[in-house]
Amino acid sequence: MKAAVIVNISKQKAIECAGKITALMSKKGVETLMLSECSSFFDRADITYFDDHKALFAACDFAVTVGGDGTIIHAAKYAAVCDKPLIGVNVGRLGFAADLESDELDRLTDIIEGKYTTEKRMTLDVEVFSNGVSKHYIAVNDAVVAHGQMSKIIDLQLSLDGEVISKYRADGLLFSTPTGSTAYSLSAGGPIVAPEMDCILMTPVCPHSLFSRSVLFEGSSELGVTVTIPRECSCVLTIDGEKNINITETDKIFIKKSEWVLNLMTIHKRNFYRKLNEKLKEREL
């Protein structure tokens, strides 16, 4: 058995935690795989290093992320495409998507022994059609079409399955998976959606209207967006808060359910809403 361990090396606590995980895996006869950027932090001869995420996930049987939600979301794209299950160990502030905390590392032996369940999470296929060229991106949490650095409202036109259904004057439009409903969408005033639901959540960001509300679309929907951008302003499509694509008025953006499914491993049998309440209470501290 081979385990990919993905570490947020900018956090000392994550490095220390990952060191304990590699020792645990070695003790249980599981080979540890890591990215080459981690080689200077872990002095173990039994770790195999890879230069990129694609090769790492292609070689592993399952993956463990050590960090916060950002670490999980970044790794989740590769896990989904390679159809490899993933579990997160939280050493961040909240860790909505993580199943384990840093003081629960011994529970990773449950995965080795097959004592876990898997939650299937949908992802989004985000297509940008620009100058006759189509590019596709995977979003685990969300995709946001919003104005750039200049704080000017932009006009956005939303279509459903090819038919225009609404127009917005707003800072932007946010499209979220159920998993992402507890991320930026929640901060933007969107509803909380159970992660196992099959739907796409759209939330206007700071709309110039008293009546613009979030809308839930069924998972089979294809949503389209075009923008009208004020002079000396810009528009950006952001994928999961980490990938930025400049958008022009001639570009078309399409959002639909992706063929790739994320398999999140879980050891704890916890009610989603109870876990959410616990995490939100931690945020208030």
N, C-alpha and C positions, 0 to 999 in steps of 0.2 A: 504494500500500500504506500502511496506517495501523497504527501500533503504539501500544498503550496501555502507558505506563510507570507502574507503581504503586510508590511510594516510601515507605519508613518514615522520615518526616521527623523522627522523634525521634533518629535516628542521623546524625551528621555525615558519617560514612564513606559511608552510603547516599546522602546528598544529593550528595556529590562524585562518587560512582560514576554516579548517574543523570545528572549533568551531562555526563559523558563519553559516556553512551549516547545522549542527545539529539543531541549533536554528531555522533556516528557515524551515527545515523539520517538526520540532515539531509544529511550528505555522500553517503549512498547513495540519496537521493531518497525517503525514507520519512517520512511525516508523523507527528509525535509527538503523542499525546493524553495528557492528565494530568488529575487532579482539581484543582479550584479551590484547594484548600488548599496546593497546591504553587506557586502563581503567584508568591509573594513570594521563592521560592528560586531561580527559574530566569528569568533575564532574556533571553528569546529571543522574538522576534516570530513565529517559525514554530511555536510550540506552541499547540494548541487545548485549552482547558480545559472541564471538565464538572463540574456540581455534585454528581453522585452516581455510584456505581459502575454502576448499571444503564444509564444513558445512555452512560457511558464504554465499557462492554463491548459495547453494541449497535452502537457506531460503529466499533470497531476490527476489524482482521483477525487480530491476535494480540496477546498481552500479555506483558510482561516485568515481573516483580516484583523489587524491589531492597530487600533486608533479610534477615530470617531466615525460619525456617519459619512463624512466625506471620503474616508478611506474605503468604506464599504461600497458606496455608490460608484466610485471610480473603478473598483475591481469588479463590480457586478456586471458591467457591460461585457467584459471578457468571459466571465463565468456563464452568462446567458448564451453567448454565441458558441462557446465550447461545450455547452450542456454539462457543466460541472457544478455540483452543489457547493454552497458557501455558507459559512457561519461567521459572525462578527463578535470580536471581543472588544468591549468598550473601555477605552481609557480617556475618553473625551468628556464633555460636559453632560450631554444628553444621551446620545446613542439610541435613538428611536428604533433603528433597524438592527441593532446588536442584540444577540440573545444571551450573551454571557458578560459578566463584569470581570475585572482584572483579578478579583479574589476567588474566582470560580474555575480556574484553569484545570483543575482535576476532572471537571465534568467533560472535558474533551475526550477522555477515555470512552465515554458513552458513544461517541461517533465511531471510534475504532471498533467497538463491539456491536455496532449497528443499533444502538438504543436511542434512536432519534426519529423525528418525523420531518417531513419536508413540506414547506408552504410554497405554492406556485404563485409568483407575482408577475403580472403583465408588464411589458415595457412598451414604449412608444417608438414608432418609426416616424422620424421627422425628415421630410424631404424639402430641399430647397431647389427650386427650378429657376436658374439664372442664366441668361444669355444662351439659351438652348441647351444648357448642361444641367443634369439632375444629380444632386448629391444627397446621400441618405445618412442620417445620424440616429443613434440609439439613445433614448432618454429613459432612465430608470425612475427618476423622481419627476422631472418637469422640463418643459420647454417654454421659454418666455420671449415674446416679441415685444420689445420696448424701445423707447427713445434712448439715444446715446447720452453723451455727457451734457449736452445742452438741455436744460429743464423746460422743454416745450412740449405741449400736448400734441400727440399725433392722431391722425384719423385712421381707423382700422376697419376693414370690411371682412365679415366672417361668413363663410359659406358652409353648408352641410350637404355632403354628397353632390356637390356641383351647383347647388342652388343658394343664392345669397339669402341669408336669414336675418342679419343684423349688422348695424354699423355703430361704432363706438368712437367717442373722443375720450382718450385716456392716456395714461403714461404707457400702457401696454396691455397685452392679453397674456394670461398664464394658462398653460395647458398641463394638467397633472395626471399622473397615474394614481390609483388608490394608495399605493405606497407613499407617493409624494404629497398626499393630502395633509400630512402632518409636518411638512417642510415649509417652503416659501408660501405655498397656497394658504396654509393656516394663518401665517402672518398677514397675508393680503385679505383676510376676512372670509376665506373659503370654508366650506363645511368639512368635517372629519368623515372620511369614507373608510369602511372596513376594507382591509387590504386584499381580501379574497374576491371582492366584487369585480365585475367585468364592465368597466366604464371609463370614460374620459371626462375629467373635470375641467371646465373652463371658468376662470375667474378674471374679471376686468381688474387691472391694477390702477388704483386712483382714478376711477372714471369721472368725467365731468357731467354727472347725472345723478339724480336722486333715486333712480329706479333701476340702475344696472346691478344685476345680481349674478352670482355663480350659477352655472347651468351644468347638469349632468347629462352627458350623451352616452348612449349605449355603445358597447365595445366595438360593434361592427361599423360605427360611423367613420367617415373620412371628413375631416374639417380642413378648410382652406382659409388662408389669411393673405390679404394684400394691404399695403399701407400707403397713405399720403403723408409725406414728410415735409414739414415747414422748411423754409429757406434757412440755411446755415445750421441745420439740425441734422441728426443722423439717426439711424435705426439699427438695432442689434438683436439678433436671435441668440439666446443663451441656452445651452443644453446642460442641465444639471449643475448650473452655477460654475462650470469650469471650461466650457467650450463656447467661444464667441464668434459669430459669423455676421459680418456687415451685410445689411439688407438695403436694397434700393427700391424705388417705387415700381420698377418693372419686374421685380422678383415675385415669385409666388411660393408660399409655404404651405405644405400639406402635412397634417398630423393624423395618424391612424394607429391602431393597435399593431404592434410588431409581431412578427412570427417567432421572435425569440422570447423565451420564458425564463425568468430567474427562479432558481430553486434555492430557497433559503432554508437551511437546516435549523431546527429548533429542538432543544433538549427540555426546556421548561414548558409546561402546559399551563400557560397563563392567558387569562382573558385579555383580549386586545385593549378593550376600553379601560380595564383596571391598570394595565401597564401604562397606557397613555396618561391616565390621571397621576400615576406615580411620577412619571417623567416630567410632567408639567409642574407638579409641586416642587420638584428639584430645581426647576428653572427659576422659581420664585425666591429661592434661598440666596 
